[in-house]
Structure formats: C-alpha cells, structure tokens
Amino acid sequence: MKNFFIKLALRFLPCAFDSANMNRIQGGTTTLWLYKTTDTLATTVTSAYFSGHVDELRENDIIIAVCSSGGTQTVDVLVVSSADNATPVTVINGT
C-alpha cells in the first residue's frame, strides 16, 4: 500500500521520468539499465527523478542514460546512490 501512495504522489512531481523508457540490460547483484529521454542530464540527476522505478532500482545499480542537450543526444553513466524501496531515489553522475 505504501508504494501505491508513493507512486501516486510522484505523478505530481515536476519530472518527466517515463518507466516505459527504462530497460533492464543485465541483472545480478548490480543491475545495468538503459534509459532514454529527451530531458537533460541535469534534470535526470535531480533527486527523485527515478523514484517512479523505486520498486526495481537498488543502490549501486548502473543506469546508462541517453539524454538530450539542445536537441543533441548525450550519453552518461549514472550510479544509484540511494534506493532499495526508499524514496527519493537518488543518482550520481558516474562519468
């Protein structure tokens, strides 16, 4: 029930995270994810941006983020620094 309310509250946050664009590449103790968005890197590293995926993300997971900068695609590696069913999910730019 807790996660239901978290996901409901996240709908009102000013971020454009779309879980349909989040794909698991490799699982294990550390999961590798691919995420594609038209948002900038600065937007994707804000606290709680990835909280819509709180049930799947774990601390130290790696996200390859394909973002946008002025219409040009960029690629960055993000590391989940806080998750494990906790909100907000936070990431750091690992590049």
LOBADO-294040 format. One line per field, with one value per residue: x, y, z of N, C-alpha, C, O in turn. Coordinates in nm, 2 decimals. Layout:
BEGIN
n.x = [X,...]
n.y = [Y,...]
n.z = [Z,...]
ca.x = [X,...]
ca.y = [Y,...]
ca.z = [Z,...]
c.x = [X,...]
c.y = [Y,...]
c.z = [Z,...]
o.x = [X,...]
o.y = [Y,...]
o.z = [Z,...]
This chain:
BEGIN
n.x = [0.08,0.20,0.38,0.19,0.09,0.32,0.38,0.16,0.19,0.42,0.33,0.27,0.51,0.75,0.88,0.99,1.01,0.98,0.88,0.85,1.06,1.27,1.49,1.59,1.91,2.10,2.09,2.15,2.37,2.43,2.24,2.22,2.10,1.92,1.83,1.63,1.57,1.43,1.49,1.73,2.07,2.11,1.85,1.78,1.95,1.84,1.72,1.49,1.40,1.41,1.23,0.99,1.05,1.11,1.06,1.22,1.48,1.80,2.05,2.37,2.31,2.35,2.29,2.27,2.23,2.07,2.04,1.93,2.07,2.02,1.89,2.07,2.18,2.31,2.53,2.55,2.68,2.51,2.50,2.31,2.26,2.10,1.83,1.66,1.38,1.33,1.23,1.34,1.46,1.79,2.06,2.40,2.62,2.82,3.03]
n.y = [-0.12,0.12,0.18,0.23,0.48,0.63,0.62,0.74,1.00,1.07,1.13,1.39,1.53,1.76,1.62,1.43,1.15,0.84,0.53,0.35,0.39,0.28,0.02,-0.30,-0.42,-0.60,-0.83,-0.91,-0.89,-0.62,-0.42,-0.34,-0.08,0.07,0.39,0.61,0.95,1.27,1.46,1.67,1.60,1.72,1.74,1.47,1.38,1.49,1.48,1.23,1.19,0.94,0.80,0.69,0.44,0.30,0.04,-0.13,-0.04,-0.05,0.03,0.12,0.02,0.06,0.30,0.36,0.65,0.80,1.11,1.45,1.74,2.05,1.94,1.76,1.43,1.29,1.08,0.93,0.79,0.68,0.63,0.46,0.60,0.60,0.40,0.11,0.05,0.29,0.63,0.96,0.83,0.85,0.96,0.96,1.12,0.92,0.95]
n.z = [0.00,0.07,-0.14,-0.34,-0.27,-0.28,-0.55,-0.65,-0.55,-0.68,-0.94,-0.94,-0.93,-1.07,-1.29,-1.58,-1.59,-1.75,-1.72,-1.92,-2.09,-1.96,-1.94,-1.85,-1.88,-1.78,-1.51,-1.16,-0.88,-0.90,-1.11,-1.45,-1.64,-1.91,-2.01,-2.19,-2.28,-2.35,-2.18,-2.01,-1.89,-1.64,-1.55,-1.52,-1.31,-1.08,-0.75,-0.68,-0.94,-1.06,-0.90,-0.97,-1.04,-0.81,-0.71,-0.85,-0.87,-0.71,-0.47,-0.60,-0.85,-1.20,-1.45,-1.78,-1.93,-2.19,-2.29,-2.36,-2.51,-2.60,-2.82,-2.91,-2.87,-2.57,-2.38,-2.07,-1.77,-1.49,-1.14,-0.90,-0.60,-0.38,-0.29,-0.29,-0.23,-0.11,-0.09,-0.16,-0.48,-0.55,-0.77,-0.89,-1.12,-1.28,-1.47]
ca.x = [0.00,0.29,0.43,0.08,0.08,0.44,0.37,0.05,0.25,0.52,0.27,0.26,0.64,0.78,0.98,0.93,1.05,0.89,0.92,0.85,1.19,1.37,1.50,1.70,2.01,2.17,2.06,2.25,2.38,2.42,2.17,2.26,1.98,1.93,1.72,1.64,1.48,1.46,1.54,1.88,2.13,2.08,1.72,1.78,2.02,1.78,1.66,1.35,1.37,1.39,1.15,0.88,1.10,1.16,1.04,1.32,1.62,1.88,2.17,2.48,2.27,2.41,2.20,2.32,2.13,2.07,1.97,1.94,2.13,1.99,1.84,2.17,2.18,2.43,2.53,2.62,2.66,2.46,2.50,2.21,2.32,2.00,1.71,1.62,1.24,1.32,1.22,1.35,1.57,1.89,2.17,2.51,2.68,2.94,3.13]
ca.y = [0.00,0.23,0.21,0.29,0.62,0.69,0.63,0.84,1.13,1.10,1.18,1.54,1.59,1.82,1.55,1.36,1.01,0.75,0.40,0.27,0.41,0.22,-0.12,-0.38,-0.48,-0.72,-0.84,-0.97,-0.81,-0.49,-0.43,-0.25,-0.03,0.17,0.49,0.71,1.06,1.40,1.55,1.70,1.52,1.80,1.70,1.33,1.36,1.56,1.39,1.17,1.18,0.79,0.74,0.61,0.30,0.27,-0.10,-0.21,0.01,-0.08,0.11,0.08,-0.01,0.15,0.35,0.43,0.75,0.87,1.23,1.55,1.87,2.13,1.86,1.66,1.32,1.27,0.95,0.94,0.67,0.72,0.53,0.48,0.62,0.57,0.34,0.00,0.08,0.42,0.75,0.97,0.76,0.95,0.90,1.05,1.11,0.83,0.96]
ca.z = [0.00,0.08,-0.28,-0.42,-0.23,-0.33,-0.70,-0.67,-0.52,-0.79,-1.06,-0.93,-0.93,-1.20,-1.37,-1.69,-1.60,-1.82,-1.70,-2.05,-2.15,-1.87,-1.98,-1.78,-1.97,-1.71,-1.37,-1.07,-0.75,-0.96,-1.24,-1.56,-1.70,-2.02,-2.00,-2.30,-2.25,-2.41,-2.07,-2.00,-1.78,-1.52,-1.50,-1.48,-1.19,-0.97,-0.65,-0.70,-1.09,-1.09,-0.79,-1.03,-1.06,-0.68,-0.68,-0.92,-0.85,-0.59,-0.45,-0.68,-0.99,-1.30,-1.55,-1.90,-1.96,-2.31,-2.26,-2.47,-2.47,-2.71,-2.93,-2.94,-2.77,-2.49,-2.31,-1.94,-1.68,-1.36,-1.03,-0.80,-0.47,-0.27,-0.35,-0.20,-0.18,-0.03,-0.17,-0.31,-0.54,-0.60,-0.86,-0.92,-1.25,-1.27,-1.57]
c.x = [0.09,0.34,0.32,0.08,0.21,0.43,0.26,0.11,0.35,0.46,0.26,0.40,0.67,0.90,0.91,0.98,0.94,0.94,0.92,0.98,1.30,1.38,1.62,1.78,2.06,2.13,2.17,2.25,2.37,2.35,2.21,2.13,2.01,1.81,1.74,1.53,1.52,1.50,1.69,1.94,2.11,1.95,1.72,1.85,1.96,1.72,1.52,1.31,1.33,1.30,1.03,0.92,1.16,1.15,1.16,1.46,1.68,2.00,2.28,2.44,2.33,2.31,2.28,2.21,2.16,1.98,1.98,2.00,2.11,1.95,1.95,2.17,2.31,2.42,2.61,2.59,2.63,2.47,2.40,2.27,2.23,1.87,1.66,1.48,1.23,1.30,1.28,1.47,1.67,2.00,2.28,2.56,2.81,3.05,3.24]
c.y = [0.12,0.27,0.27,0.44,0.70,0.72,0.74,0.98,1.17,1.16,1.33,1.61,1.65,1.75,1.47,1.22,0.93,0.61,0.31,0.28,0.35,0.07,-0.18,-0.44,-0.61,-0.71,-0.90,-0.89,-0.66,-0.50,-0.31,-0.21,0.06,0.26,0.59,0.82,1.18,1.50,1.57,1.61,1.59,1.76,1.56,1.30,1.43,1.45,1.35,1.16,1.03,0.73,0.66,0.47,0.24,0.12,-0.18,-0.17,-0.02,0.01,0.04,0.02,0.09,0.18,0.41,0.52,0.82,0.99,1.33,1.68,1.96,2.05,1.75,1.55,1.32,1.13,0.97,0.82,0.73,0.60,0.56,0.49,0.60,0.52,0.23,0.02,0.20,0.53,0.87,0.88,0.87,0.88,1.01,1.02,1.04,0.85,1.06]
c.z = [0.00,-0.06,-0.36,-0.39,-0.28,-0.48,-0.73,-0.65,-0.63,-0.91,-1.06,-0.92,-1.06,-1.27,-1.48,-1.70,-1.66,-1.80,-1.82,-2.12,-2.07,-1.90,-1.91,-1.89,-1.91,-1.57,-1.29,-0.95,-0.79,-1.09,-1.33,-1.63,-1.82,-2.01,-2.11,-2.27,-2.33,-2.31,-2.07,-1.89,-1.65,-1.46,-1.45,-1.35,-1.06,-0.88,-0.69,-0.85,-1.12,-0.99,-0.85,-1.06,-0.93,-0.65,-0.74,-0.89,-0.72,-0.59,-0.53,-0.82,-1.08,-1.41,-1.66,-1.94,-2.09,-2.30,-2.38,-2.42,-2.60,-2.84,-2.97,-2.83,-2.70,-2.42,-2.18,-1.86,-1.54,-1.26,-0.93,-0.66,-0.35,-0.34,-0.25,-0.14,-0.10,-0.13,-0.10,-0.36,-0.58,-0.68,-0.86,-1.06,-1.23,-1.37,-1.53]
o.x = [0.05,0.34,0.35,0.06,0.20,0.46,0.27,0.08,0.36,0.53,0.25,0.41,0.63,1.00,0.79,0.98,0.83,1.04,0.99,1.02,1.42,1.28,1.73,1.73,2.07,2.13,2.28,2.15,2.32,2.39,2.23,2.06,2.12,1.70,1.84,1.42,1.63,1.53,1.76,1.86,2.08,1.93,1.66,1.83,2.01,1.68,1.44,1.20,1.23,1.29,0.97,0.84,1.25,1.24,1.18,1.55,1.61,2.05,2.30,2.53,2.36,2.24,2.34,2.11,2.26,1.86,2.02,1.97,2.19,1.99,1.92,2.17,2.42,2.31,2.72,2.49,2.70,2.45,2.39,2.34,2.27,1.82,1.62,1.47,1.13,1.35,1.27,1.57,1.63,2.03,2.26,2.55,2.91,3.15,3.33]
o.y = [0.22,0.39,0.35,0.52,0.81,0.83,0.81,1.07,1.29,1.22,1.40,1.73,1.59,1.81,1.44,1.16,0.94,0.58,0.21,0.20,0.38,0.00,-0.13,-0.51,-0.72,-0.61,-0.93,-0.82,-0.58,-0.57,-0.20,-0.30,0.13,0.21,0.65,0.79,1.19,1.62,1.49,1.56,1.52,1.75,1.53,1.20,1.42,1.34,1.44,1.11,1.00,0.60,0.58,0.38,0.16,0.07,-0.29,-0.25,-0.02,0.05,-0.08,-0.01,0.21,0.09,0.51,0.47,0.89,0.98,1.29,1.72,1.95,2.10,1.67,1.59,1.34,1.08,1.02,0.75,0.81,0.49,0.67,0.39,0.58,0.58,0.27,0.01,0.22,0.53,0.87,0.87,0.97,0.76,1.13,0.91,1.09,0.78,1.08]
o.z = [-0.06,-0.09,-0.45,-0.49,-0.33,-0.53,-0.83,-0.73,-0.66,-0.99,-1.16,-0.91,-1.16,-1.31,-1.47,-1.81,-1.62,-1.87,-1.83,-2.20,-2.10,-1.87,-1.90,-1.97,-1.98,-1.51,-1.35,-0.91,-0.71,-1.18,-1.28,-1.68,-1.82,-2.01,-2.12,-2.24,-2.38,-2.34,-2.13,-1.80,-1.55,-1.34,-1.34,-1.28,-0.95,-0.92,-0.72,-0.88,-1.18,-0.99,-0.78,-1.09,-0.92,-0.57,-0.69,-0.90,-0.61,-0.69,-0.53,-0.89,-1.04,-1.46,-1.64,-1.99,-2.11,-2.30,-2.49,-2.31,-2.69,-2.95,-3.06,-2.71,-2.76,-2.40,-2.18,-1.88,-1.48,-1.30,-0.88,-0.62,-0.24,-0.42,-0.14,-0.02,-0.03,-0.24,0.02,-0.29,-0.65,-0.66,-0.83,-1.11,-1.17,-1.37,-1.60]
